[in-house]
């Protein structure tokens, strides 16, 4: 069944398909009680910007990157990169969904 914007499976490459609504989504997972957080869905330039700002940060998370600062500093830094929080879920460990217009 074809839907708006669908492509045949043999020609679909998700890294080259722009979002139809012109936004990029990422997720941040962390605890308000911890000194690090995990970010998923960033591009290489954004990873480089965050890891240079917070020494000791880097890979170590499947499909994401560890940021060696508290989660509020991570969220504020992502806000400076143009991301806005659109939702959150959890109690002790929280996952925030952020979006940025492209």
N, C-alpha and C positions, 0 to 999 in steps of 0.2 A: 504494500500500500504506500503510495507516494503522498508526502505531505509537503507543505510549503517549505522550500529551502532544502529538501532532501536530495541526496545524490545516491547513485548506485554504490554499493559497498566497495566495489573495486576501485572507485575513484575518490572515495572519501579519505581525507587526511585532516584530522581535527586540528592540527597545528596551523593549517592554512585556511581554516574556515572562520571568517570573522563572526562575531556574535551578531545576531540579527538586530538586537536592540542597542548596539553600540556600547556595551559595557563589558568589563572584565570582572570576574568574581574570584575572590580568594577566601581562605579560611584561616583563622588564628585560633590555636588551642592553647589554653594555659590556666593557671590557677592564680588567684590574687595573693596566695601565700607562697609562691615559688619565685625563684630568681632567674627563670628562663621561660621561654614559650616556643611554640612551633608554628611555622607559617607554611601554608600549602598553596601552590598555584602561582607563585611569583615568577616573573621572567628573570633572565640572567642578569640584566642591568640592575634590577631592583634588589636581587640577592646581593650583588656586589655592593650596592649602596648601604644596605643594612649591615652586612658583615664588616664593612670598613668602619661603620659608626659604632658598632658594639663588638669590641675585640673578644676573641674566643668563640664567636659565632661561626656556624658553618653547617655542613651536612651532618648526618647522624640520625635523620628521621626519614622513614620511607616516604617518598614522594614530596618531601618538604625540606625545610631548613630550620635548625635550632637557632634561636636568637638569645644570646646570653645577657638578658636584662629582664626586669619584671614585665608582665604582660601589658601594663598600662603604658610603659615607655615604648613597647613595640607598636601598640595601637596608635600612639601619638606620632611616631615616626612614619607609620604607614599613612596617617592622615596628611603628613607633609608631602607624601608622594602622590596625593590626590585621592586616596581611598576614603570611603565613608562607611560606617557600620550600618548594616541594614537589618540584622537580626542577631540574636544570641540565644543560646540554650545551655542548660547545665546549672549545677550548683557549686560544688567544690572545684571541679574542673569544667571550664566553660569553653564553648566554641562560638566564636564570633564569625559571622559572614560579612565580608566587606565588598564593596563594588567601586569601580572607577570608570568614568566615561572614557571612551577611546575615540 
